[in-house]
Amino acid sequence: MVESIKLLDIAEQNAEEIAEHWAMEVQKNKRTTHYQSIKKEKLIVYAVDFYRNLRKLLVPEDRLEFTQEYFQKYAKKCYEIGLPLQEAIYGLVLMRRHMWLYADFQAIFIDALEHNQAIDGIMRVMLMMDYAIYEITQYYLESAK
């Protein structure tokens, strides 16, 4: 049952569309000004990768190890392209937000079971984001030394 979390299904099946909306947002958002210098196509690739890896980040027993590795790579990529720490984190927050907005706009959670699956999915994503923020911050702090 956990493997078929509807939120993850929607994110995987619609990764390109969600990523495109996210890319437009980070390039115009006043809190993510450094994203403006990055090609939209490159941003879409980053976001699609995130949406397609969500299941590996949230479901398996060994997800903590995968999450640590994934977000260290994410942090390295952000650091190397010159994104400030706060923008690297906020860009990720916007990825989460766009996934939820897409799912909500599609009105996919209509019955009680789907509602419970949505809550489970949201709670898993929130926990994963906590790990992500820790790993990203840790990478930036170590790189600044």
N, CA, C and O of each residue as an XYZ file, in Angstrom:
580
protein
N       0.824     -1.208      0.000
C       0.000      0.000      0.000
C       0.865      1.267      0.000
O       0.574      2.213     -0.733
N       1.911      1.291      0.806
C       2.758      2.479      0.899
C       3.392      2.816     -0.448
O       3.538      3.987     -0.798
N       3.772      1.769     -1.208
C       4.430      2.003     -2.488
C       3.525      2.739     -3.470
O       4.021      3.327     -4.431
N       2.214      2.721     -3.252
C       1.300      3.378     -4.185
C       0.736      4.680     -3.605
O      -0.434      5.002     -3.811
N       1.561      5.410     -2.892
C       1.145      6.712     -2.377
C       0.782      7.600     -3.563
O       1.602      7.848     -4.447
N      -0.438      8.063     -3.562
C      -0.971      8.788     -4.717
C      -0.148     10.044     -5.046
O       0.073     10.354     -6.217
N       0.293     10.748     -4.033
C       1.092     11.958     -4.257
C       2.365     11.636     -5.042
O       2.763     12.393     -5.927
N       2.996     10.517     -4.714
C       4.206     10.108     -5.428
C       3.881      9.691     -6.850
O       4.621     10.002     -7.784
N       2.774      8.987     -7.010
C       2.343      8.589     -8.352
C       2.142      9.815     -9.238
O       2.610      9.858    -10.376
N       1.449     10.796     -8.706
C       1.176     12.029     -9.466
C       2.483     12.752     -9.804
O       2.669     13.204    -10.934
N       3.387     12.860     -8.826
C       4.663     13.555     -9.059
C       5.479     12.845    -10.138
O       6.053     13.496    -11.010
N       5.532     11.528    -10.083
C       6.299     10.778    -11.083
C       5.674     10.892    -12.472
O       6.377     11.110    -13.459
N       4.367     10.746    -12.542
C       3.675     10.746    -13.835
C       3.650     12.122    -14.493
O       3.518     12.221    -15.712
N       3.774     13.171    -13.707
C       3.669     14.534    -14.224
C       4.919     15.357    -13.929
O       4.851     16.583    -13.831
N       6.051     14.687    -13.790
C       7.292     15.347    -13.377
C       7.678     16.513    -14.281
O       8.073     17.571    -13.791
N       7.568     16.331    -15.588
C       7.988     17.399    -16.505
C       7.109     18.638    -16.372
O       7.611     19.762    -16.348
N       5.799     18.430    -16.285
C       4.890     19.570    -16.176
C       5.080     20.311    -14.857
O       5.114     21.541    -14.832
N       5.202     19.570    -13.768
C       5.425     20.198    -12.460
C       6.768     20.931    -12.465
O       6.874     22.049    -11.962
N       7.788     20.293    -13.037
C       9.121     20.896    -13.085
C       9.129     22.182    -13.896
O       9.818     23.137    -13.539
N       8.376     22.213    -14.974
C       8.315     23.422    -15.791
C       7.688     24.587    -15.011
O       8.163     25.720    -15.084
N       6.629     24.295    -14.275
C       5.999     25.342    -13.448
C       6.973     25.821    -12.363
O       7.067     27.016    -12.081
N       7.688     24.875    -11.766
C       8.669     25.225    -10.743
C       9.766     26.109    -11.329
O      10.137     27.119    -10.730
N      10.285     25.734    -12.494
C      11.369     26.505    -13.117
C      10.937     27.943    -13.390
O      11.703     28.879    -13.161
N       9.710     28.118    -13.879
C       9.210     29.479    -14.118
C       9.127     30.254    -12.808
O       9.446     31.442    -12.763
N       8.697     29.579    -11.743
C       8.563     30.232    -10.432
C       9.911     30.677     -9.880
O      10.053     31.824     -9.457
N      10.916     29.780     -9.876
C      12.204     30.159     -9.272
C      12.913     31.228    -10.079
O      13.747     31.957     -9.541
N      12.599     31.333    -11.354
C      13.243     32.377    -12.156
C      12.580     33.736    -11.987
O      13.160     34.752    -12.372
N      11.388     33.778    -11.422
C      10.742     35.080    -11.216
C      10.556     35.444     -9.739
O      10.209     36.580     -9.417
N      10.785     34.486     -8.851
C      10.567     34.718     -7.427
C      11.650     35.639     -6.867
O      12.831     35.462     -7.168
N      11.258     36.610     -6.064
C      12.220     37.565     -5.516
C      13.153     36.935     -4.482
O      14.174     37.528     -4.134
N      12.815     35.745     -3.987
C      13.678     35.059     -3.026
C      14.679     34.115     -3.695
O      15.535     33.536     -3.027
N      14.568     33.966     -5.005
C      15.463     33.045     -5.721
C      16.063     33.728     -6.955
O      16.006     33.190     -8.061
N      16.620     34.882     -6.757
C      17.122     35.686     -7.874
C      18.307     35.043     -8.601
O      18.493     35.287     -9.793
N      19.100     34.241     -7.921
C      20.258     33.620     -8.566
C      19.852     32.556     -9.592
O      20.660     32.186    -10.445
N      18.640     32.072     -9.521
C      18.143     31.099    -10.497
C      17.915     31.743    -11.870
O      17.835     31.041    -12.878
N      17.813     33.059    -11.911
C      17.534     33.745    -13.178
C      18.648     33.537    -14.199
O      18.400     33.582    -15.404
N      19.869     33.312    -13.727
C      20.998     33.153    -14.648
C      21.179     31.704    -15.126
O      22.073     31.422    -15.924
N      20.348     30.803    -14.647
C      20.442     29.396    -15.036
C      19.388     29.117    -16.106
O      18.235     29.528    -15.972
N      19.782     28.427    -17.150
C      18.843     28.119    -18.228
C      17.662     27.309    -17.701
O      17.821     26.380    -16.909
N      16.486     27.688    -18.162
C      15.251     27.031    -17.730
C      15.305     25.524    -17.979
O      14.840     24.745    -17.147
N      15.863     25.109    -19.107
C      15.941     23.688    -19.451
C      16.752     22.916    -18.412
O      16.411     21.786    -18.062
N      17.825     23.534    -17.925
C      18.674     22.899    -16.916
C      17.916     22.779    -15.591
O      18.012     21.761    -14.906
N      17.174     23.809    -15.242
C      16.377     23.766    -14.020
C      15.322     22.668    -14.086
O      15.077     21.971    -13.102
N      14.706     22.523    -15.242
C      13.680     21.498    -15.415
C      14.291     20.113    -15.200
O      13.675     19.254    -14.569
N      15.494     19.895    -15.717
C      16.170     18.606    -15.531
C      16.385     18.338    -14.040
O      16.161     17.219    -13.578
N      16.817     19.352    -13.283
C      17.028     19.192    -11.837
C      15.727     18.798    -11.133
O      15.706     17.876    -10.318
N      14.657     19.502    -11.454
C      13.384     19.253    -10.780
C      12.787     17.911    -11.177
O      12.241     17.205    -10.329
N      12.881     17.550    -12.443
C      12.371     16.240    -12.886
C      13.095     15.133    -12.130
O      12.472     14.164    -11.696
N      14.395     15.273    -11.974
C      15.171     14.284    -11.216
C      14.629     14.161     -9.795
O      14.481     13.050     -9.284
N      14.333     15.280     -9.159
C      13.790     15.267     -7.802
C      12.446     14.540     -7.764
O      12.247     13.652     -6.936
N      11.529     14.909     -8.651
C      10.200     14.304     -8.641
C      10.250     12.810     -8.961
O       9.462     12.034     -8.421
N      11.158     12.411     -9.820
C      11.255     10.990    -10.184
C      11.978     10.167     -9.114
O      11.878      8.940     -9.113
N      12.698     10.819     -8.212
C      13.393     10.104     -7.132
C      12.637     10.137     -5.810
O      13.104      9.567     -4.824
N      11.498     10.782     -5.768
C      10.760     10.902     -4.509
C      10.473      9.559     -3.854
O      10.622      9.422     -2.640
N      10.070      8.578     -4.631
C       9.737      7.275     -4.055
C      10.967      6.673     -3.356
O      10.849      6.103     -2.272
N      12.145      6.801     -3.980
C      13.374      6.286     -3.367
C      13.750      7.094     -2.122
O      14.382      6.571     -1.203
N      13.361      8.367     -2.097
C      13.664      9.226     -0.958
C      12.702      9.006      0.209
O      13.022      9.336      1.351
N      11.540      8.455     -0.075
C      10.493      8.383      0.948
C      10.081      6.989      1.393
O       9.624      6.828      2.525
N      10.224      5.985      0.556
C       9.597      4.702      0.848
C      10.537      3.611      1.362
O      10.239      3.024      2.402
N      11.653      3.304      0.695
C      12.432      2.116      1.083
C      13.012      2.192      2.496
O      13.158      3.265      3.082
N      13.331      1.017      3.010
C      13.943      0.938      4.342
C      15.273      1.696      4.395
O      15.586      2.313      5.413
N      16.053      1.659      3.323
C      17.362      2.314      3.295
C      17.285      3.757      2.799
O      18.276      4.299      2.310
N      16.126      4.373      2.921
C      15.925      5.722      2.380
C      16.814      6.771      3.043
O      17.167      7.757      2.396
N      17.184      6.595      4.301
C      18.002      7.612      4.966
C      19.367      7.741      4.297
O      19.872      8.847      4.107
N      19.957      6.603      3.942
C      21.251      6.637      3.252
C      21.112      7.259      1.865
O      21.928      8.090      1.466
N      20.080      6.855      1.137
C      19.845      7.411     -0.196
C      19.559      8.916     -0.106
O      20.054      9.694     -0.921
N      18.765      9.318      0.882
C      18.427     10.732      1.073
C      19.687     11.549      1.352
O      19.871     12.629      0.792
N      20.535     11.034      2.205
C      21.777     11.740      2.520
C      22.621     11.923      1.267
O      23.090     13.027      0.994
N      22.818     10.856      0.504
C      23.613     10.934     -0.719
C      22.968     11.876     -1.739
O      23.648     12.693     -2.360
N      21.658     11.752     -1.901
C      20.950     12.547     -2.901
C      21.086     14.039     -2.596
O      21.386     14.833     -3.487
N      20.867     14.415     -1.342
C      20.903     15.840     -1.023
C      22.311     16.393     -0.870
O      22.506     17.603     -0.975
N      23.278     15.553     -0.630
C      24.663     16.018     -0.702
C      25.007     16.359     -2.149
O      25.674     17.360     -2.411
N      24.550     15.521     -3.094
C      24.760     15.815     -4.516
C      23.997     17.074     -4.921
O      24.515     17.908     -5.664
N      22.773     17.207     -4.433
C      21.967     18.404     -4.712
C      22.699     19.649     -4.201
O      22.814     20.648     -4.910
N      23.189     19.572     -2.962
C      23.893     20.709     -2.370
C      25.162     21.045     -3.157
O      25.465     22.216     -3.388
N      25.893     20.018     -3.562
C      27.119     20.236     -4.334
C      26.799     20.944     -5.646
O      27.490     21.885     -6.035
N      25.757     20.490     -6.320
C      25.348     21.093     -7.587
C      24.971     22.566     -7.367
O      25.393     23.439     -8.126
N      24.190     22.829     -6.344
C      23.777     24.207     -6.046
C      24.978     25.086     -5.699
O      25.082     26.225     -6.154
N      25.862     24.549     -4.904
C      27.049     25.292     -4.491
C      27.938     25.615     -5.688
O      28.432     26.735     -5.824
N      28.134     24.621     -6.555
C      29.000     24.801     -7.713
C      28.446     25.795     -8.727
O      29.216     26.450     -9.430
N      27.122     25.916     -8.812
C      26.569     26.898     -9.761
C      26.348     28.260     -9.104
O      25.805     29.176     -9.721
N      26.776     28.382     -7.844
C      26.774     29.679     -7.185
C      25.487     30.090     -6.497
O      25.275     31.276     -6.241
N      24.630     29.138     -6.195
C      23.407     29.497     -5.470
C      23.732     29.708     -3.998
O      24.391     28.863     -3.393
N      23.288     30.809     -3.410
C      23.456     30.984     -1.969
C      22.657     29.914     -1.225
O      21.671     29.391     -1.744
N      23.085     29.599     -0.022
C      22.438     28.558      0.780
C      20.928     28.763      0.885
O      20.160     27.823      0.679
N      20.502     29.971      1.202
C      19.074     30.219      1.397
C      18.276     29.969      0.113
O      17.126     29.535      0.176
N      18.874     30.238     -1.043
C      18.174     30.005     -2.304
C      18.158     28.519     -2.661
O      17.185     28.030     -3.234
N      19.224     27.804     -2.328
C      19.248     26.360     -2.574
C      18.136     25.681     -1.776
O      17.449     24.794     -2.283
N      17.968     26.102     -0.539
C      16.916     25.528      0.308
C      15.542     25.978     -0.158
O      14.624     25.164     -0.257
N      15.391     27.261     -0.443
C      14.074     27.750     -0.854
C      13.660     27.179     -2.210
O      12.474     26.953     -2.447
N      14.611     26.946     -3.088
C      14.303     26.301     -4.362
C      13.706     24.923     -4.145
O      12.770     24.523     -4.838
N      14.253     24.203     -3.180
C      13.724     22.884     -2.838
C      12.332     22.990     -2.212
O      11.450     22.183     -2.505
N      12.147     23.972     -1.364
C      10.819     24.209     -0.769
C       9.790     24.484     -1.868
O       8.654     24.013     -1.799
N      10.196     25.244     -2.871
C       9.287     25.523     -3.983
C       9.002     24.265     -4.808
O       7.908     24.122     -5.354
N       9.975     23.353     -4.903
C       9.711     22.073     -5.586
C       8.602     21.322     -4.862
O       7.683     20.790     -5.484
N       8.704     21.289     -3.554
C       7.671     20.627     -2.746
C       6.329     21.310     -2.952
O       5.315     20.647     -3.168
N       6.324     22.626     -2.886
C       5.078     23.376     -3.016
C       4.413     23.136     -4.373
O       3.196     22.966     -4.449
N       5.203     23.123     -5.428
C       4.623     22.930     -6.759
C       4.063     21.525     -6.941
O       3.083     21.338     -7.661
N       4.672     20.544     -6.299
C       4.132     19.193     -6.344
C       2.759     19.173     -5.667
O       1.811     18.604     -6.207
N       2.651     19.786     -4.497
C       1.384     19.802     -3.772
C       0.333     20.627     -4.507
O      -0.830     20.231     -4.576
N       0.734     21.768     -5.054
C      -0.220     22.592     -5.796
C      -0.760     21.851     -7.007
O      -1.948     21.942     -7.317
N       0.099     21.125     -7.687
C      -0.338     20.360     -8.853
C      -1.346     19.296     -8.428
O      -2.402     19.147     -9.044
N      -1.013     18.562     -7.373
C      -1.908     17.509     -6.890
C      -3.238     18.102     -6.433
O      -4.298     17.545     -6.719
N      -3.187     19.223     -5.728
C      -4.406     19.864     -5.249
C      -5.241     20.387     -6.412
O      -6.466     20.262     -6.409
N      -4.582     20.970     -7.401
C      -5.282     21.495     -8.568
C      -5.982     20.380     -9.333
O      -7.061     20.588     -9.888
N      -5.377     19.207     -9.363
C      -5.971     18.069    -10.051
C      -7.101     17.435     -9.239
O      -7.808     16.558     -9.734
N      -7.269     17.881     -7.989
C      -8.307     17.358     -7.084
C      -8.239     15.834     -7.007
O      -9.247     15.146     -7.168
N      -7.035     15.321     -6.757
C      -6.853     13.880     -6.764
C      -7.261     13.199     -5.465
O      -7.524     11.996     -5.452
N      -7.315     13.945     -4.389
C      -7.609     13.327     -3.099
C      -9.081     13.534     -2.766
O      -9.450     14.526     -2.138
N      -9.916     12.594     -3.190
C     -11.343     12.826     -3.048
C     -12.030     11.935     -2.030
O     -13.009     12.372     -1.425
N     -11.575     10.720     -1.810
C     -12.249      9.898     -0.814
C     -11.381      9.773      0.438
O     -10.243     10.242      0.457
N     -11.915      9.144      1.477
C     -11.226      9.076      2.766
C      -9.890      8.347      2.663
O      -8.905      8.785      3.257
N      -9.838      7.247      1.922
C      -8.587      6.505      1.773
C      -7.534      7.364      1.078
O      -6.385      7.413      1.516
N      -7.920      8.037      0.002
C      -6.973      8.897     -0.705
C      -6.556     10.068      0.175
O      -5.408     10.511      0.122
N      -7.480     10.567      0.978
C      -7.155     11.654      1.900
C      -6.087     11.188      2.899
O      -5.126     11.910      3.165
N      -6.260      9.981      3.448
C      -5.274      9.440      4.384
C      -3.932      9.205      3.691
O      -2.879      9.442      4.281
N      -3.969      8.740      2.444
C      -2.734      8.558      1.692
C      -2.061      9.904      1.442
O      -0.835     10.009      1.477
N      -2.858     10.917      1.194
C      -2.300     12.257      0.974
C      -1.593     12.754      2.229
O      -0.491     13.298      2.157
N      -2.223     12.566      3.361
C      -1.617     12.996      4.625
C      -0.321     12.227      4.872
O       0.684     12.813      5.274
N      -0.345     10.910      4.630
C       0.855     10.098      4.789
C       1.957     10.589      3.856
O       3.110     10.724      4.266
N       1.604     10.853      2.615
C       2.583     11.351      1.649
C       3.155     12.689      2.070
O       4.365     12.901      1.983
N       2.310     13.583      2.519
C       2.755     14.912      2.951
C       3.681     14.804      4.159
O       4.695     15.500      4.229
N       3.338     13.937      5.108
C       4.181     13.776      6.291
C       5.551     13.203      5.911
O       6.574     13.618      6.457
N       5.567     12.264      4.989
C       6.840     11.699      4.539
C       7.681     12.761      3.834
O       8.892     12.834      4.040
N       7.045     13.579      3.008
C       7.766     14.636      2.297
C       8.321     15.650      3.294
O       9.453     16.109      3.138
N       7.555     16.000      4.299
C       8.037     16.964      5.298
C       9.258     16.427      6.035
O      10.219     17.165      6.254
N       9.235     15.153      6.419
C      10.380     14.562      7.091
C      11.596     14.538      6.163
O      12.710     14.857      6.580
N      11.376     14.164      4.919
C      12.462     14.144      3.946
C      13.043     15.549      3.768
O      14.258     15.704      3.651
N      12.190     16.565      3.748
C      12.675     17.942      3.608
C      13.519     18.357      4.804
O      14.491     19.096      4.648
N      13.160     17.890      5.995
C      13.991     18.165      7.170
C      15.391     17.602      6.971
O      16.381     18.283      7.239
N      15.477     16.354      6.500
C      16.780     15.749      6.220
C      17.513     16.540      5.141
O      18.717     16.778      5.242
N      16.784     16.941      4.120
C      17.393     17.676      3.010
C      18.003     18.986      3.488
O      19.136     19.308      3.129
N      17.281     19.729      4.276
C      17.787     21.014      4.771
C      19.039     20.804      5.607
O      19.991     21.579      5.512
N      19.039     19.762      6.422
C      20.225     19.455      7.214
C      21.417     19.152      6.306
O      22.495     19.715      6.494
N      21.232     18.271      5.327
C      22.335     17.867      4.448
C      22.849     19.041      3.613
O      24.058     19.205      3.448
N      21.949     19.843      3.096
C      22.351     20.993      2.284
C      23.142     21.987      3.121
O      24.192     22.470      2.697
N      22.638     22.289      4.302
C      23.323     23.227      5.193
C      24.689     22.691      5.584
O      25.672     23.433      5.585
N      24.758     21.410      5.916
C      26.027     20.778      6.291
C      27.035     20.876      5.145
O      28.203     21.196      5.370
N      26.594     20.608      3.939
C      27.492     20.683      2.783
C      28.020     22.106      2.597
O      29.218     22.303      2.390
N      27.143     23.082      2.669
C      27.570     24.474      2.490
C      28.549     24.893      3.593
O      29.538     25.570      3.314
N      28.286     24.505      4.819
C      29.173     24.874      5.917
C      30.549     24.241      5.742
O      31.568     24.897      5.957
N      30.582     22.964      5.351
C      31.871     22.308      5.147
C      32.601     22.882      3.940
O      33.828     22.979      3.955
N      31.885     23.257      2.917
C      32.517     23.836      1.722
C      33.055     25.231      1.979
O      34.005     25.658      1.323
N      32.474     25.932      2.908
C      32.920     27.295      3.222
C      34.194     27.330      4.045
O      34.849     28.368      4.134
N      34.553     26.197      4.651
C      35.766     26.156      5.494
C      37.027     26.259      4.683
O      38.124     26.240      5.241
